[in-house]
Amino acid sequence: MAFSFSSFLKCHPWIQSQNPPNPFSFPPPFHPPKPISLPFSSRHEHVSSTVLPSKAKELLQDFTPKQFLDTLRQENDETSAFHLFEWASKQPHFTTTLSIYEEILRKLGNVGFFDLMKGVLDDMKRLKVELVEGTFFIFIESYAKFELYNEAIKVLDMMWNEFGVKPGTFSYNLLLNVLVDGNKLKFVENVHSRMLDEGVKADVSTFNILIKALCKTHQIRPAILMMEEMPMHGLVPDERTFTTIMQGYIEEGNLDGALRIRDQMVSAKCLASNITVNLLIHGYCKEGRIDEALNFVQDMCSRGFSPDQFTFNTLINGLCKAGHAVQALDILDLMLQDAFDPDVYTYNILISGLCEVGEVQEAMELLNQMLVRDCTPNTVTYNTIISALCKVNQVQEATEFARVLTSKGFLPDVCTFNSLIQGLCFTGNFNIAMEMFEEMKDKGCQPDEFTYNILIDCLCAKRRIGEALNLLKDMESSGCARSVITYNTLIDGFCKDKKIEEAEEIFDQMELQGVSRNLVTYNTLIDGLCKSKRVEDAAQLMDQMILEGLKPDKFTYNSILAHFCRAGDIKKAADIVQTMTSNGCEPDIVTYGTLIQGLCKAGRVEIASKLLRSIQMKGMILTPQAYNPVIQAIFRRRKTNEAVRLFREMQETASPPDALSYKIVFRGLSSGGGPIQEAVDFSVEMMEKGHIPEFSSFYNLAEGLYSLSREDTLVKLVGMIMKKANFSDSEVTMIKGFLKIRKFQDALATLGSVLDSRYPKRTYWS
């Protein structure tokens, strides 16, 4: 009974995988090399050289085919190898064997010398060399290497039509396999149909290859059905059959499905090798089920399983990804005890894992161990450590480390420079970062998009937009791609600098440059327009956004909502919330907090309080942004006890009060809204929480204390403020001097001057 691969696809349409394949059985994304152009004619009979090939001098005068084959294999330059082959073919005593022909075909195929390969094949035919099926495998593999799949398929015709060699099961299996690895399913269907039409019998490998094709495209059920059909063809699934389906399940994040297939494998009495065990260990680790992975290893060891290098590497990788890098070091010790030499991959996983959990010093010690054990670190190793040092603000140490490595022959790449430049920017050393940027270019290391984005972002944060634009021009002149991130950063910078027209120009440039605008692009500009009171333009931009297929999110609506709330237009604000809800965008705590602010600003405090209660009923965790405006409005109505009670409620049931919360309450209490001792106690509580009292409010409290002759309390509070705000010794001495001679006004004026310089006032809606 013949089976058809396409029948499995008719009910299960082909879905191309969007995820990169896993290294178990599916190859990594492959970028084919370009065939090398020959420096001589494509007709090989014109390639012969009068100069004796260098390798020919190493051969004895009467060299044997075996000696020549060994010499040919040692020649790494394909052109020289062909010259040597040409020379040997002309020696009178020498007979070229099939092995020699196949070796030269492999060398030519490696670099895409396809015309020469065909010429060699024609010579073999002319000389009546008996051709075998395996000779043509070289052509299939070589064409596939360069992604010339149509040419690979034509090899089947060439075999039979030109050379009388009938393609058999092995030929079809090889061709099917390279097509599957190249994700050419339509070709797989066609070739398999041809295989059936030609009466070529499928074997277990044929089924395994087709099952792999289905699993690569997440069509696990059809793959299982295909496996179940194998006995109808007199075939028994082997370990590869089962592990291919297991791998498919694991790729989908369904380890339990893979374990069910493993149970089928056990029931079928199919022996499992380390491949199966390691695959399942990988599955456990991939899903973060580390304890189960370790228990599984122990169970399999009790059944005779011997962990290999891959087992150890998989466990180490799983532990590191789960944040247990320190425990992964124990696995390294076991690995060493079992006489396995950790390779650079093992060390890189561990070093990266240690750096991720902040154990940079431990990572450095592991690097030293690596060197002691003669395992040569690579660029990834060094870049991981440099990046980690920068992330913990040890940029100077990272820079010195890079300098030392450079002196020892390590060439920094773009990742090295990016880590250092980013670290310098984050630690406020922007000028040094720019110097390193110039050094990078001087050393011939081309900055990439990430390099420019780091610097542009830093410049925008410093409001140095002109310089950021210059870097954008530099990107263009250097041919560096500019992505949506680059433009979004500039738009955000212009908006924050209140240069909305310039932001709009950058927005328009994106379309001209063919850069697709995303949700962040629109939201940033919409927010900027709203803050510039151009809400009509913001609304038009939202319409454009919808036309481009982007759905407004909470940030979009909240930006427009904030505008109307700032303007006190509660009706329009409520309309925005209604539109938001009807469009399937559920309001969040920011939405409600903004609306509460707007209600309070419009004097609708009772409604704001009711909204606050309704939000609590929804189970949302309220933030200070929701409580603060209500507390402030209640204080303004001189309902001090109610305001303080609401503040205490926030402390107990919601997110912790922020600096503004404390300032609002302290301002209310110190403005005569309650007993003065309550204001004094709150100021102490406030400072214990790390918040400095606002001076204008503190001045009111100070006047009250002075009028009640409580100068000692005032002096104590001033001392606490100076300590919490880290006043300099000279500032402390001056203020204490004024207090000592009872010049309280001078002391307070100096205190206020210092506080205002360090903590400038911010408006409520900033």
GUBA-672469 format. One line per field, with one value per residue (C-alpha): residue number from 1; x, y, z. Coordinates in steps of 0.1 Angstrom, whole numbers. Layout:
N
n = [NUM ...]
xx = [X ...]
yy = [Y ...]
zz = [Z ...]
***
This chain:
766
n = [1 2 3 4 5 6 7 8 9 10 11 12 13 14 15 16 17 18 19 20 21 22 23 24 25 26 27 28 29 30 31 32 33 34 35 36 37 38 39 40 41 42 43 44 45 46 47 48 49 50 51 52 53 54 55 56 57 58 59 60 61 62 63 64 65 66 67 68 69 70 71 72 73 74 75 76 77 78 79 80 81 82 83 84 85 86 87 88 89 90 91 92 93 94 95 96 97 98 99 100 101 102 103 104 105 106 107 108 109 110 111 112 113 114 115 116 117 118 119 120 121 122 123 124 125 126 127 128 129 130 131 132 133 134 135 136 137 138 139 140 141 142 143 144 145 146 147 148 149 150 151 152 153 154 155 156 157 158 159 160 161 162 163 164 165 166 167 168 169 170 171 172 173 174 175 176 177 178 179 180 181 182 183 184 185 186 187 188 189 190 191 192 193 194 195 196 197 198 199 200 201 202 203 204 205 206 207 208 209 210 211 212 213 214 215 216 217 218 219 220 221 222 223 224 225 226 227 228 229 230 231 232 233 234 235 236 237 238 239 240 241 242 243 244 245 246 247 248 249 250 251 252 253 254 255 256 257 258 259 260 261 262 263 264 265 266 267 268 269 270 271 272 273 274 275 276 277 278 279 280 281 282 283 284 285 286 287 288 289 290 291 292 293 294 295 296 297 298 299 300 301 302 303 304 305 306 307 308 309 310 311 312 313 314 315 316 317 318 319 320 321 322 323 324 325 326 327 328 329 330 331 332 333 334 335 336 337 338 339 340 341 342 343 344 345 346 347 348 349 350 351 352 353 354 355 356 357 358 359 360 361 362 363 364 365 366 367 368 369 370 371 372 373 374 375 376 377 378 379 380 381 382 383 384 385 386 387 388 389 390 391 392 393 394 395 396 397 398 399 400 401 402 403 404 405 406 407 408 409 410 411 412 413 414 415 416 417 418 419 420 421 422 423 424 425 426 427 428 429 430 431 432 433 434 435 436 437 438 439 440 441 442 443 444 445 446 447 448 449 450 451 452 453 454 455 456 457 458 459 460 461 462 463 464 465 466 467 468 469 470 471 472 473 474 475 476 477 478 479 480 481 482 483 484 485 486 487 488 489 490 491 492 493 494 495 496 497 498 499 500 501 502 503 504 505 506 507 508 509 510 511 512 513 514 515 516 517 518 519 520 521 522 523 524 525 526 527 528 529 530 531 532 533 534 535 536 537 538 539 540 541 542 543 544 545 546 547 548 549 550 551 552 553 554 555 556 557 558 559 560 561 562 563 564 565 566 567 568 569 570 571 572 573 574 575 576 577 578 579 580 581 582 583 584 585 586 587 588 589 590 591 592 593 594 595 596 597 598 599 600 601 602 603 604 605 606 607 608 609 610 611 612 613 614 615 616 617 618 619 620 621 622 623 624 625 626 627 628 629 630 631 632 633 634 635 636 637 638 639 640 641 642 643 644 645 646 647 648 649 650 651 652 653 654 655 656 657 658 659 660 661 662 663 664 665 666 667 668 669 670 671 672 673 674 675 676 677 678 679 680 681 682 683 684 685 686 687 688 689 690 691 692 693 694 695 696 697 698 699 700 701 702 703 704 705 706 707 708 709 710 711 712 713 714 715 716 717 718 719 720 721 722 723 724 725 726 727 728 729 730 731 732 733 734 735 736 737 738 739 740 741 742 743 744 745 746 747 748 749 750 751 752 753 754 755 756 757 758 759 760 761 762 763 764 765 766]
xx = [0 16 14 14 31 7 -23 -10 -9 -43 -61 -33 -21 15 24 59 78 85 109 146 152 167 201 189 177 167 196 202 192 216 229 243 277 281 297 333 341 368 400 401 378 349 361 385 405 418 428 460 491 526 538 542 517 535 519 531 566 557 548 571 579 557 530 500 463 462 492 477 443 460 479 447 428 456 452 430 429 403 420 453 436 421 455 470 442 448 485 481 456 482 509 514 516 487 451 424 401 365 376 399 371 347 373 379 341 337 363 349 314 325 331 305 326 297 308 341 322 301 333 349 317 318 355 344 318 342 368 341 346 318 295 276 246 269 288 257 251 280 261 229 247 267 237 219 248 243 204 202 174 160 195 196 163 176 204 178 172 210 217 193 192 229 246 222 223 188 181 172 159 192 192 156 162 192 173 142 164 182 148 133 164 159 122 111 79 65 96 93 58 69 100 81 53 79 95 61 55 90 82 111 104 104 123 124 147 121 94 117 125 89 80 107 92 58 73 94 61 44 21 26 -6 -1 35 21 -4 25 44 14 12 47 38 14 45 64 85 91 97 132 147 150 113 103 129 119 83 95 116 85 66 94 98 61 67 48 71 42 34 71 69 38 58 86 61 50 87 91 60 74 106 126 160 169 203 218 201 167 177 195 165 142 166 167 128 127 153 136 104 123 115 150 143 124 154 178 155 152 189 193 166 182 216 202 191 225 226 260 259 280 292 259 241 262 260 222 219 243 224 191 203 218 187 166 189 208 243 259 243 254 290 283 274 307 325 307 316 353 350 337 368 349 367 344 346 343 305 303 323 304 271 284 301 270 248 270 270 232 229 256 284 309 339 329 328 363 376 359 377 410 401 393 428 445 427 439 404 408 381 365 350 317 335 352 322 300 324 329 291 285 311 294 260 272 287 323 329 365 373 356 376 409 401 394 427 446 429 438 474 473 459 422 405 374 343 312 296 327 325 287 289 316 298 265 281 298 265 246 273 272 305 290 321 343 316 319 357 353 329 356 382 359 358 395 402 381 352 320 294 260 225 227 258 241 209 227 243 212 192 217 218 180 179 203 182 211 188 209 238 215 204 240 245 214 231 263 243 230 264 280 253 241 204 181 152 120 138 162 133 112 141 144 106 106 135 119 85 102 120 86 97 66 71 105 91 65 92 110 77 73 108 101 77 102 129 107 107 74 59 48 25 53 59 23 18 49 38 2 13 36 7 -17 9 12 -26 -30 -55 -74 -41 -36 -71 -63 -31 -50 -73 -43 -29 -60 -60 -24 -37 -25 -49 -48 -38 -41 -12 -29 -62 -45 -25 -57 -76 -48 -52 -89 -84 -57 -82 -109 -132 -147 -174 -149 -127 -156 -163 -127 -130 -163 -147 -118 -141 -163 -132 -121 -94 -99 -91 -61 -51 -34 -67 -87 -59 -59 -97 -97 -72 -94 -125 -107 -93 -129 -141 -160 -144 -174 -175 -138 -141 -169 -148 -119 -142 -155 -120 -113 -144 -129 -99 -74 -43 -47 -16 -7 -16 -53 -52 -31 -56 -85 -64 -52 -88 -101 -73 -83 -118 -103 -114 -81 -91 -108 -77 -53 -77 -75 -37 -36 -59 -35 -7 -26 -44 -28 6 30 26 51 70 40 17 38 42 4 -3 25 14 -22 -11 14 -10 -30 -53 -49 -29 7 21 5 24 56 51 43 74 95 76 81 119 122 106 133 113 124 97 89 104 73 53 81 83 46 53 84 65 39 65 82 50 44 80 89 123 139 115 123 161 156 136 161 189 170 164 201 212 186 194 232 240 277 297 299 261 254 278 262 226 235 253 222 201 225 222 184 184 157 147 183 185 153 162 195 178 152 179 198 167 152 185 185 148 132 95 74 39 13 6 42]
yy = [0 33 63 99 127 152 134 143 179 183 181 199 229 238 264 277 278 313 301 293 256 238 222 187 175 206 226 263 290 287 315 298 309 323 301 312 327 308 326 305 290 268 242 221 210 246 247 227 244 240 247 216 217 221 189 169 173 154 123 95 90 59 70 47 58 56 78 103 102 110 139 152 152 172 200 227 250 238 254 238 205 206 215 185 162 174 169 133 124 130 108 77 52 65 53 74 55 62 74 99 112 115 134 160 163 170 197 213 211 228 260 258 249 231 233 217 190 183 181 156 135 136 124 95 85 89 67 42 45 26 52 44 61 76 96 117 123 147 168 168 179 205 221 221 238 268 265 255 231 230 219 193 178 177 154 126 131 134 101 81 100 108 81 52 51 46 67 44 48 64 90 100 100 123 147 147 154 184 198 194 211 239 242 235 215 219 203 176 168 167 145 121 118 111 85 67 69 55 25 33 17 39 27 39 68 80 81 98 125 132 131 157 179 178 184 214 230 221 195 170 151 143 132 108 94 89 70 48 40 26 -10 -11 -9 -36 -10 -5 30 34 57 85 83 87 113 134 136 142 171 185 185 201 228 236 237 205 182 161 153 142 120 103 95 82 58 46 41 19 0 -7 -21 4 9 44 58 90 109 102 108 141 153 148 165 194 194 195 224 243 244 254 221 217 195 171 171 163 135 122 120 101 77 70 66 39 22 23 57 74 112 126 161 171 159 181 211 208 207 236 256 248 258 290 301 294 317 290 296 289 255 249 251 218 202 215 197 165 169 172 142 121 131 153 184 214 232 269 264 251 279 305 293 294 327 342 327 340 374 374 369 395 371 388 380 344 346 361 332 308 326 320 283 281 294 270 241 252 261 292 318 334 367 357 349 382 403 386 397 432 436 424 447 476 466 468 502 489 506 516 480 468 493 483 447 453 473 443 419 441 442 403 402 401 423 441 437 458 440 449 486 487 473 499 528 518 515 549 565 550 562 597 596 606 625 594 574 596 593 555 558 576 551 523 539 546 509 498 485 497 510 493 504 496 518 548 542 542 575 591 581 596 628 631 625 655 676 678 671 688 665 635 646 648 612 603 619 600 567 576 584 553 531 519 508 531 512 523 524 551 573 566 578 611 617 611 635 663 658 660 691 705 707 691 704 688 656 657 661 630 612 621 612 576 571 586 563 533 527 513 533 512 517 534 559 570 569 591 617 616 622 651 667 664 679 708 712 701 674 677 669 640 627 629 610 583 579 576 550 529 532 518 487 497 494 522 509 522 545 561 567 578 605 621 615 634 664 667 662 688 712 703 690 660 653 647 628 605 601 590 563 552 550 531 505 501 494 465 484 479 510 505 521 549 556 558 578 603 606 610 638 655 652 667 695 703 703 670 654 633 617 611 594 572 563 554 531 515 508 491 469 458 444 467 477 514 536 569 586 576 586 618 641 630 635 669 680 669 689 719 716 716 681 671 640 625 633 617 587 582 584 557 536 539 528 497 485 500 507 525 563 582 614 635 617 627 663 667 654 674 705 700 694 722 748 748 719 701 699 711 680 659 679 675 637 634 653 628 598 614 617 582 570 589 619 655 680 707 739 761 737 733 771 772 746 764 796 777 761 795 812 785 788 753 763 730 710 733 729 691 690 713 690 659 677 686 651 635 659 654 691 699 706 743 745 727 750 781 771 758 791 811 788 791 829 826 841 817 836 836 799 791 813 795 761 770 782 750 728 747 744 706 698 722 725 705 713 686 679 679]
zz = [0 -11 12 2 21 5 20 55 44 28 62 79 60 60 86 83 116 128 156 151 151 181 178 185 151 133 118 127 101 72 51 20 8 -27 -53 -59 -93 -110 -120 -151 -178 -166 -191 -170 -200 -202 -166 -168 -157 -169 -134 -112 -83 -50 -35 -65 -53 -21 -40 -49 -86 -89 -65 -59 -60 -22 -18 -42 -25 9 -7 -24 10 26 0 15 -15 -40 -71 -62 -56 -90 -106 -87 -100 -136 -133 -118 -145 -172 -156 -177 -148 -129 -129 -113 -90 -81 -46 -62 -85 -56 -35 -62 -67 -30 -30 -61 -46 -14 -32 -59 -89 -105 -142 -132 -113 -144 -165 -141 -143 -181 -180 -158 -184 -212 -194 -186 -149 -132 -116 -84 -67 -40 -66 -72 -35 -37 -63 -43 -11 -30 -46 -13 4 -20 -17 -54 -47 -82 -94 -66 -78 -114 -103 -103 -140 -147 -129 -151 -184 -188 -168 -166 -128 -113 -83 -54 -18 -6 -33 -26 11 8 -15 7 38 23 11 46 62 36 45 9 16 -18 -33 -6 -18 -54 -49 -26 -52 -79 -56 -54 -91 -98 -75 -52 -19 12 43 79 70 45 71 96 72 63 100 106 80 97 132 120 110 143 127 154 150 113 122 148 122 97 124 131 93 92 102 73 51 70 89 126 140 154 180 155 147 183 192 161 174 209 197 179 211 231 205 211 249 254 274 286 250 245 276 262 230 252 269 234 227 258 250 215 232 212 228 239 236 251 223 238 274 266 245 274 299 275 275 313 314 286 306 338 355 368 398 376 351 379 392 357 353 386 376 342 358 380 348 333 316 315 313 284 276 262 294 316 292 291 329 334 308 324 359 346 327 358 378 396 382 416 417 381 394 413 380 366 395 387 351 360 384 355 334 310 298 298 265 257 254 289 304 284 297 333 330 315 342 370 355 352 389 397 406 384 406 405 367 366 387 363 334 352 357 320 311 336 319 284 273 251 257 227 220 236 268 271 259 285 314 300 296 332 346 329 342 378 372 371 337 345 354 322 301 318 312 275 272 288 264 234 244 244 209 216 190 205 182 180 210 231 222 226 262 271 255 271 305 301 291 320 345 332 313 280 268 273 256 225 227 226 197 178 188 177 142 141 148 118 139 122 147 144 150 187 190 175 194 228 220 205 235 259 239 238 276 279 256 232 202 176 183 182 147 137 147 127 96 105 105 70 56 71 56 90 90 110 126 143 176 163 151 182 204 185 185 223 227 207 226 260 248 238 201 186 151 149 163 135 109 122 121 84 76 87 58 33 46 44 82 95 124 153 183 203 175 175 212 218 193 205 241 229 210 240 263 238 239 203 212 178 160 184 176 139 145 163 133 110 134 131 93 93 112 147 176 202 236 272 267 236 254 287 269 255 288 307 284 291 328 329 312 337 309 327 301 273 297 305 268 263 290 274 239 254 270 239 218 240 258 296 317 340 373 353 335 367 385 357 358 396 392 367 389 418 397 386 423 419 450 461 426 427 462 449 418 442 461 429 418 451 444 411 430 415 436 440 435 451 418 425 462 461 443 466 498 485 477 511 528 508 522 557 564 580 599 568 546 572 575 537 538 565 544 514 537 548 517 486 471 495 496 474 480 468 492 521 509 505 540 556 537 550 586 588 574 606 595 628 661 656 673 646 620 640 644 607 597 617 601 567 571 585 553 533 522 528 539 513 527 522 543 569 572 582 609 620 625 646 668 672 682 708 721 710 697 709 687 658 662 664 632 614 624 611 577 573 580 557 529 533 540 537 569 561 555 588 607 593 601 636 642 634 656 685 685 680 645 634 604 590 598 580 550 546 551 524 500 502 499 470 451 456 454 430 431 406 395 402 365 353]
***
